[in-house]
Amino acid sequence: TRVRLAGDVADAIFRHVAVNTEMDALDLGCGTGLLTLRLAPRVRSIVGVDSSQGMLDALAAKIARENLTNVRTLRLDLDKGDALPGAHDLIISSMMLHHIRDVGSLLVRLREVISPRGHLCLADLDCDDGQFHSDNQGVFHFGFDHAGLRQAFAGAGFTNIQVATAAEMLKLARDGGLRRFTIFLMTGSKGA
């Protein structure tokens, strides 16, 4: 399910942004690198960023096994105020945003480290009533309303904001029933 989700999100990114081998990218909340590794062949470089050393160790093992020279890892904890490195032509993130308390502040911080004509691509849950996770500890948003998130993007200074469905997932909900969850991709540009 996670591999398929990463593939669907990557495909959605490729449909909405002209990803190319001149780009330096950053995958925020990369986990074990499923999305990072999907982007790696199409960009000049990509940094997988996560707060979990265990996740980054798993990604580092994949990088070593596949002998990738354009992928590296970086441990950062945004909640503790760690600074994001810059500048990146493309910042991507999948299924991390609902774990961020202050989304507006994060968007401002992300815009600061995007190159002048760079892009932000965030994939996350449509509104889910708190049913996606079996335990909602550390979950600050039960999915997102597109209009509200679009406003947050615009408030942070992004332009050319677009949203599309990136994936659908069938899984057991918190209440025990089988439920279909949808994942959107919202993109924005730093430049005109």
Helices and strands as residue ranges (DSSP letters): H 2-16, E 24-28, H 34-39, G 40-42, E 45-50, H 53-65, E 71-75, G 78-80, E 88-94, G 97-99, H 103-112, E 114-125, H 146-155, E 159-172, E 178-189
